[in-house]
Amino acid sequence: MCDYSMHHVASRPARVGDKLVTTGFGNSITRGFAAVGEPDVAVCLLPGTEIAFEHDVECDHVFARVVSGFGFGKLGEKVARFRQINQEQRDTHHDALEFPGGKVVLVTRLSERQRATVLQLPSSQRAAARERQNEDTLV
């Protein structure tokens, strides 16, 4: 993740165990993930990254703002896999979460201040991380 409109925001790659929060960034119209304690740094997820939210995920819904208490915008899911959609379309949001029930939601549509944990990186990313760790332990 680091959608097209996030290029003006400081960023870093996600790591297993990262504690994330959904947020809007001051100089961008896009919402994304920041690490807890690093509100001005976007945490970039790679396709296939799995995350778990503390509570059922909520996204923006026009009725949720008008009529609260009816569950508008609540997805009833806590686990998701990051992916990119609509890549053939320029100048649009691509970063999305796919939920076990099949629903796909753009990251920028997620309600702010939701907390999640990075559970797993894509397999190629895990292998690269293990290799770096092995290099660090060599004497």
N, CA and C of each residue as an Amber inpcrd file, in Angstrom:
protein
   417
   0.8370000  -1.1640000   0.0000000   0.0000000   0.0000000   0.0000000
   0.8730000   1.2130000   0.0000000   0.6280000   2.0110000  -0.7690000
   0.9760000   3.4150000  -0.7450000   0.4260000   3.9030000  -2.0570000
  -0.8570000   4.1750000  -2.0170000  -1.6370000   4.5220000  -3.1900000
  -1.0930000   5.7680000  -3.8740000  -1.5820000   6.0400000  -5.0520000
  -1.0310000   7.1070000  -5.8830000  -1.0080000   8.4530000  -5.1860000
  -1.9750000   8.7480000  -4.3640000  -2.0100000  10.0630000  -3.7260000
  -1.2000000  10.1060000  -2.4380000  -0.5200000   9.0130000  -2.1040000
   0.2800000   8.9580000  -0.8800000   1.7500000   9.2660000  -1.1530000
   2.0860000   9.6110000  -2.3660000   3.4910000   9.8350000  -2.7100000
   4.0770000  11.0710000  -2.0360000   3.2500000  11.8930000  -1.4410000
   3.7380000  13.0840000  -0.7430000   3.8060000  12.8670000   0.7640000
   3.6950000  11.6080000   1.1820000   3.6850000  11.2480000   2.6010000
   4.8890000  10.3550000   2.8770000   5.5720000  10.5830000   3.9930000
   6.6660000   9.6880000   4.3890000   6.0960000   8.2850000   4.5690000
   6.8740000   7.2660000   4.2050000   6.3640000   5.8990000   4.3010000
   7.4740000   4.9210000   4.6500000   7.0480000   3.7310000   5.0710000
   7.9560000   2.6240000   5.3250000   7.1930000   1.3340000   5.0750000
   7.9170000   0.2310000   4.8150000   7.2290000  -1.0440000   4.5890000
   6.6970000  -1.6360000   5.8940000   5.6410000  -2.4070000   5.7730000
   5.0550000  -3.0910000   6.9290000   5.9710000  -4.2160000   7.3950000
   5.8860000  -4.5040000   8.6950000   6.6210000  -5.6200000   9.2950000
   5.6280000  -6.4730000  10.0900000   5.8930000  -7.7630000  10.1670000
   5.0480000  -8.6430000  10.9650000   5.0170000  -8.1240000  12.4000000
   3.8290000  -8.0540000  12.9610000   3.6630000  -7.5760000  14.3300000
   3.3980000  -6.0880000  14.4380000   3.5400000  -5.3440000  13.3390000
   3.2440000  -3.9050000  13.3850000   1.8310000  -3.6810000  13.8980000
   1.6950000  -2.7190000  14.7900000   0.3870000  -2.2750000  15.2720000
   0.0140000  -1.0600000  14.4390000  -1.0620000  -1.1630000  13.6930000
  -1.4610000  -0.1230000  12.7510000  -2.7510000   0.5510000  13.1910000
  -2.9570000   1.7390000  12.6510000  -4.2090000   2.4610000  12.8550000
  -4.5960000   3.1040000  11.5250000  -5.8840000   3.0250000  11.1810000
  -6.3450000   3.6810000   9.9570000  -6.4030000   5.1780000  10.2210000
  -5.9270000   5.9360000   9.2490000  -5.8150000   7.3750000   9.4590000
  -5.8730000   8.1230000   8.1370000  -6.1900000   9.4050000   8.2340000
  -6.0490000  10.3110000   7.1110000  -4.7400000  11.0570000   7.2970000
  -4.0630000  11.3380000   6.2230000  -2.7810000  12.0350000   6.3080000
  -2.9820000  13.4890000   5.9100000  -2.3440000  14.3920000   6.6550000
  -2.5560000  15.8240000   6.5200000  -2.4610000  16.3870000   5.1220000
  -1.5350000  15.9060000   4.3240000  -1.3510000  16.4900000   2.9940000
  -1.8300000  15.5510000   1.8860000  -2.8210000  14.7250000   2.1890000
  -3.3500000  13.7840000   1.2110000  -4.8460000  13.6090000   1.4370000
  -5.5670000  13.3300000   0.3660000  -6.9910000  13.0390000   0.4960000
  -7.2260000  11.5620000   0.7810000  -6.1740000  10.7790000   0.7640000
  -6.2660000   9.3350000   0.9200000  -6.0970000   8.9160000   2.3690000
  -6.8690000   7.9220000   2.7620000  -6.6570000   7.2890000   4.0610000
  -5.7590000   6.0870000   3.8620000  -5.1040000   5.7200000   4.9410000
  -4.2310000   4.5590000   4.8790000  -3.9110000   4.0800000   6.2750000
  -2.8120000   3.3520000   6.3910000  -2.3770000   2.8260000   7.6780000
  -1.1270000   3.5540000   8.1470000  -1.1080000   3.8710000   9.4210000
   0.0930000   4.3940000  10.0820000   0.3730000   3.4690000  11.2510000
   1.6300000   3.3930000  11.6570000   1.9580000   2.6260000  12.8530000
   1.5170000   3.4280000  14.0670000   1.0410000   2.7250000  15.0820000
   0.6880000   3.3900000  16.3350000   1.9430000   4.0980000  16.8360000
   1.8380000   5.3720000  17.1370000   2.9840000   6.1600000  17.5850000
   3.7400000   6.8490000  16.4640000   3.4080000   6.5520000  15.2090000
   4.0270000   7.2010000  14.0430000   2.9230000   7.7410000  13.1330000
   2.1420000   8.7110000  13.5810000   0.9580000   9.1310000  12.8320000
   1.2280000   9.7820000  11.4830000   2.4340000  10.2600000  11.2510000
   2.7300000  10.9500000   9.9940000   3.4710000  10.0810000   8.9890000
   3.6180000   8.7870000   9.2860000   4.3370000   7.8710000   8.3990000
   3.3740000   6.7810000   7.9290000   3.1600000   6.7100000   6.6170000
   2.3040000   5.6660000   6.0580000   3.0420000   4.3350000   6.1030000
   2.3500000   3.2980000   6.5320000   2.9150000   1.9500000   6.5180000
   2.3920000   1.2710000   5.2580000   3.3110000   0.8960000   4.3840000
   2.9530000   0.3370000   3.0860000   2.8350000  -1.1820000   3.1650000
   1.6890000  -1.6990000   2.7510000   1.4400000  -3.1330000   2.7240000
   1.6550000  -3.6460000   1.3100000   2.1900000  -4.8390000   1.2060000
   2.3310000  -5.4890000  -0.0930000   1.1230000  -6.3880000  -0.3360000
   0.7400000  -6.5820000  -1.6050000  -0.3610000  -7.5040000  -1.8860000
  -0.0860000  -8.8690000  -1.2530000  -1.0940000  -9.3780000  -0.5610000
  -0.9630000 -10.6490000   0.1390000  -0.7180000 -10.5000000   1.6260000
  -0.4130000  -9.2900000   2.0900000  -0.2150000  -9.0600000   3.5200000
  -1.5380000  -9.2960000   4.2460000  -1.4740000 -10.0480000   5.3480000
  -2.6730000 -10.3330000   6.1330000  -2.6550000  -9.5170000   7.4160000
  -3.8120000  -8.9200000   7.7280000  -3.9290000  -8.1140000   8.9440000
  -5.1820000  -8.5220000   9.7160000  -5.1370000  -8.2820000  11.0300000
  -6.2890000  -8.5530000  11.8930000  -6.6340000  -7.2750000  12.6450000
  -7.8840000  -6.9100000  12.6090000  -8.3730000  -5.7250000  13.3050000
  -8.8020000  -6.0990000  14.7190000  -8.7340000  -5.1340000  15.6280000
  -9.1700000  -5.3680000  17.0090000 -10.6760000  -5.5900000  17.0960000
 -11.4330000  -4.9040000  16.2440000 -12.8970000  -4.9790000  16.2540000
 -13.3790000  -5.1750000  14.8220000 -14.6720000  -5.4560000  14.6640000
 -15.2260000  -5.5690000  13.3200000 -14.9120000  -4.3040000  12.5320000
 -14.5100000  -4.4920000  11.2930000 -14.1000000  -3.3770000  10.4420000
 -15.3140000  -2.5190000  10.0760000 -15.0730000  -1.2170000  10.0590000
 -16.1020000  -0.2620000   9.6540000 -15.5820000   0.5710000   8.4960000
 -16.4720000   0.8590000   7.5580000 -16.1040000   1.7420000   6.4560000
 -17.1380000   2.8550000   6.3590000 -16.7770000   3.8910000   5.6250000
 -17.6810000   5.0230000   5.4520000 -18.9630000   4.5560000   4.7790000
 -20.0550000   5.0300000   5.2920000 -21.3620000   4.7500000   4.7020000
 -22.2130000   5.9880000   4.9340000 -22.8710000   6.4480000   3.9110000
 -23.6230000   7.6970000   3.9990000 -24.6450000   7.6590000   5.1340000
 -25.2920000   6.5310000   5.3550000 -26.3100000   6.4540000   6.4030000
 -25.7080000   6.3660000   7.8010000 -24.4670000   5.8940000   7.9080000
 -23.8310000   5.7850000   9.2260000 -23.6820000   7.1550000   9.8740000
 -23.4800000   8.1720000   9.0600000 -23.3300000   9.5290000   9.5940000
 -24.6700000  10.1290000  10.0030000 -25.7250000   9.7060000   9.3320000
 -27.0450000  10.2780000   9.5700000 -27.7980000   9.5210000  10.6680000
 -27.7540000   8.1980000  10.5880000 -28.5050000   7.3570000  11.5220000
 -27.5350000   6.3770000  12.1710000 -27.1540000   6.6480000  13.4010000
 -26.2190000   5.7390000  14.0680000 -26.9900000   4.6200000  14.7620000
 -26.2840000   3.5400000  15.0510000 -26.8760000   2.4450000  15.7990000
 -27.5120000   1.3560000  14.9580000 -27.5320000   1.5010000  13.6430000
 -28.1390000   0.4880000  12.7880000 -27.1100000  -0.3860000  12.0740000
 -25.8400000  -0.1460000  12.3230000 -24.8030000  -0.9960000  11.7470000
 -24.3960000  -0.6520000  10.3310000 -24.8330000   0.4880000   9.8140000
 -24.4060000   0.8810000   8.4750000 -22.8940000   1.0490000   8.4680000
 -22.2320000   0.4840000   7.5020000 -20.7820000   0.5970000   7.3850000
 -20.0120000  -0.4910000   8.1110000 -20.6680000  -1.2800000   8.9430000
 -19.9870000  -2.3700000   9.6520000 -19.9370000  -3.5870000   8.7370000
 -18.7510000  -4.1780000   8.6330000 -18.5750000  -5.2980000   7.7220000
 -18.7090000  -6.6590000   8.3940000 -18.6310000  -6.7100000   9.7190000
 -18.7400000  -7.9900000  10.4140000 -17.5410000  -8.8940000  10.2000000
 -16.4010000  -8.3130000   9.8800000 -15.1650000  -9.0720000   9.6420000
 -14.0350000  -8.4180000  10.4200000 -13.0560000  -9.2310000  10.8450000
 -11.8990000  -8.7050000  11.5730000 -10.5700000  -9.0010000  10.8930000
 -10.5680000  -9.9120000   9.9370000  -9.3270000 -10.3240000   9.2720000
  -9.4440000  -9.9900000   7.7910000  -8.3370000  -9.5390000   7.2000000
  -8.3600000  -9.1830000   5.7820000  -6.9920000  -9.4060000   5.1560000
  -7.0020000  -9.5050000   3.8400000  -5.7660000  -9.6100000   3.0610000
  -5.7050000  -8.3930000   2.1460000  -4.5430000  -7.7310000   2.1450000
  -4.3510000  -6.5500000   1.3090000  -4.1850000  -6.9700000  -0.1420000
  -4.7640000  -6.1950000  -1.0440000  -4.6000000  -6.4160000  -2.4850000
  -4.7550000  -5.0930000  -3.2070000  -4.4530000  -5.0910000  -4.4750000
  -4.6520000  -3.8940000  -5.2970000  -5.6560000  -4.2270000  -6.3860000
  -6.5470000  -3.2750000  -6.6550000  -7.6000000  -3.4640000  -7.6450000
  -7.5600000  -2.3210000  -8.6530000  -8.2360000  -2.5140000  -9.7590000
  -8.3870000  -1.4690000 -10.7920000  -7.0450000  -0.8930000 -11.2330000
  -6.0400000  -1.7300000 -11.3300000  -4.7070000  -1.2320000 -11.6770000
  -4.6210000  -0.6800000 -13.0890000  -5.5450000  -1.0700000 -13.9460000
  -5.5350000  -0.5540000 -15.3120000  -6.0400000   0.8890000 -15.3680000
  -6.6470000   1.3530000 -14.2970000  -7.1680000   2.7200000 -14.2430000
  -6.1740000   3.6230000 -13.5210000  -5.6850000   4.6240000 -14.2330000
  -4.7590000   5.5810000 -13.6220000  -5.5390000   6.5700000 -12.7680000
  -4.8550000   7.2180000 -11.8790000  -5.4310000   8.2950000 -11.0660000
  -6.6920000   7.8740000 -10.3180000  -6.6470000   6.6860000  -9.7740000
  -7.7300000   6.2120000  -8.9200000  -7.1170000   5.4030000  -7.7880000
  -7.8810000   5.1510000  -6.7700000  -7.3780000   4.3630000  -5.6430000
  -7.3030000   2.8900000  -6.0330000  -6.2270000   2.2470000  -5.6230000
  -6.0100000   0.8310000  -5.9300000  -5.9390000  -0.0320000  -4.6800000
  -5.5310000   0.5390000  -3.5700000  -5.2990000  -0.2290000  -2.3490000
  -6.6240000  -0.6720000  -1.7470000  -6.7270000  -1.9750000  -1.4780000
  -7.9830000  -2.5290000  -0.9800000  -7.7140000  -3.6650000  -0.0060000
  -8.7280000  -3.9960000   0.7520000  -8.6960000  -5.1580000   1.6290000
  -9.7560000  -6.1340000   1.1520000  -9.3730000  -7.4070000   1.1000000
 -10.3210000  -8.4660000   0.7620000 -10.6010000  -9.2560000   2.0350000
 -11.8800000  -9.4360000   2.3330000 -12.2950000 -10.1080000   3.5490000
 -12.6930000 -11.5500000   3.2540000 -12.6680000 -12.4200000   4.2670000
 -12.9770000 -13.8400000   4.0440000 -14.3220000 -14.0790000   3.3630000
 -15.2980000 -13.2240000   3.6020000 -16.6060000 -13.3690000   2.9700000
 -16.6290000 -12.9490000   1.5130000 -15.4970000 -12.4500000   0.9850000
 -15.4020000 -12.0620000  -0.4150000 -15.5400000 -10.5740000  -0.6760000
 -15.9490000  -9.8100000   0.3110000 -16.1110000  -8.3610000   0.1170000
 -14.7430000  -7.7080000  -0.0400000 -14.6470000  -6.7670000  -0.9740000
 -13.4260000  -5.9990000  -1.2150000 -13.7540000  -4.5290000  -0.9670000
 -12.9400000  -3.8880000  -0.1120000 -13.1790000  -2.4970000   0.2700000
 -11.8950000  -1.7050000   0.0630000 -12.0120000  -0.5550000  -0.5820000
 -10.8520000   0.3180000  -0.7290000 -10.3710000   0.7790000   0.6470000
  -9.0700000   0.8030000   0.8430000  -8.4940000   1.2390000   2.1180000
  -8.9340000   2.6630000   2.4380000  -9.0100000   3.5050000   1.4380000
  -9.3840000   4.9000000   1.6620000 -10.8260000   5.0520000   2.1570000
 -11.6440000   3.9990000   2.0300000 -13.0300000   4.0250000   2.5250000
 -13.1570000   3.5570000   3.9700000 -12.0710000   3.0550000   4.5680000
 -12.1210000   2.5970000   5.9570000 -12.3160000   3.7790000   6.8950000
 -13.1030000   3.5840000   7.9180000 -13.2570000   4.6220000   8.9410000
 -11.9370000   4.7930000   9.6750000 -11.6790000   6.0060000  10.1160000
 -10.4190000   6.2950000  10.8130000 -10.4110000   5.7310000  12.2340000
  -9.1950000   5.6020000  12.7650000  -8.9140000   5.1950000  14.1520000
  -9.2170000   3.7340000  14.4470000  -9.2180000   2.8840000  13.4270000
  -9.3650000   1.4490000  13.6550000  -7.9720000   0.8390000  13.7920000
  -7.8190000  -0.0450000  14.7540000  -6.5060000  -0.6400000  15.0200000
  -6.4310000  -2.0500000  14.4490000  -5.2470000  -2.3590000  13.9080000
  -5.0180000  -3.6770000  13.3160000  -3.5720000  -4.0900000  13.5660000
  -3.3110000  -5.3750000  13.4160000  -1.9660000  -5.9290000  13.5640000
  -1.5990000  -6.6640000  12.2880000  -0.3650000  -6.4870000  11.8160000
   0.1180000  -7.2300000  10.6530000   0.4120000  -8.6560000  11.1130000
  -0.3180000  -9.6150000  10.5500000  -0.1500000 -11.0190000  10.9140000
   0.9160000 -11.7060000  10.0800000   0.8950000 -11.4220000   8.7820000
   1.7510000 -12.1680000   7.8660000   2.0270000 -11.3440000   6.6230000
   3.2600000 -11.4060000   6.1530000   3.6450000 -10.7690000   4.8960000
   3.5340000 -11.7950000   3.7780000   3.5020000 -11.3640000   2.5220000
   3.4860000 -12.3190000   1.4140000   4.7080000 -13.2300000   1.4850000
   4.6070000 -14.4320000   0.9590000   5.6760000 -15.4260000   1.1190000
   7.0260000 -14.9390000   0.6220000   7.1060000 -14.2430000  -0.4920000
   8.4010000 -13.7610000  -0.9870000   8.9930000 -12.7400000  -0.0260000
   8.1470000 -11.9500000   0.6070000   8.6090000 -10.9540000   1.5730000
   9.1290000 -11.6370000   2.8320000   8.4690000 -12.7080000   3.2720000
   8.9210000 -13.4390000   4.4650000  10.2850000 -14.0520000   4.2170000
  10.4840000 -14.6140000   3.0200000  11.7750000 -15.2260000   2.7000000
  12.8830000 -14.1770000   2.7040000  12.6080000 -13.0070000   2.1470000
  13.6120000 -11.9380000   2.1220000  13.9330000 -11.4710000   3.5400000
  12.9220000 -11.3880000   4.3950000  13.1470000 -10.9680000   5.7830000
  13.9930000 -11.9960000   6.5280000  13.7300000 -13.2920000   6.3050000
  14.5340000 -14.3450000   6.9450000  15.9770000 -14.2690000   6.4790000
  16.1680000 -14.0130000   5.1810000  17.5220000 -13.9140000   4.6360000
  18.2690000 -12.7420000   5.2660000  17.6140000 -11.5900000   5.4040000
  18.2500000 -10.4410000   6.0510000  18.5980000 -10.7600000   7.4970000
  17.7070000 -11.4800000   8.1800000  17.9590000 -11.8430000   9.5760000
  19.1660000 -12.7780000   9.6580000  19.2640000 -13.7240000   8.7420000
  20.4080000 -14.6410000   8.7230000  21.7020000 -13.8940000   8.4540000
  21.6720000 -12.9100000   7.5620000  22.8660000 -12.1160000   7.2740000
  23.3040000 -11.3380000   8.5060000  22.3290000 -10.8420000   9.2650000
  22.6440000 -10.0760000  10.4710000  23.3020000 -10.9330000  11.5420000
  23.0130000 -12.2330000  11.5490000  23.5550000 -13.0960000  12.5980000
  24.8910000 -13.7160000  12.2100000  25.2920000 -13.5810000  10.9550000
  26.5880000 -14.1210000  10.5330000  27.7160000 -13.2900000  11.1180000
  28.7850000 -13.9740000  11.5410000  29.9270000 -13.2680000  12.1350000
  31.0580000 -13.2060000  11.1470000
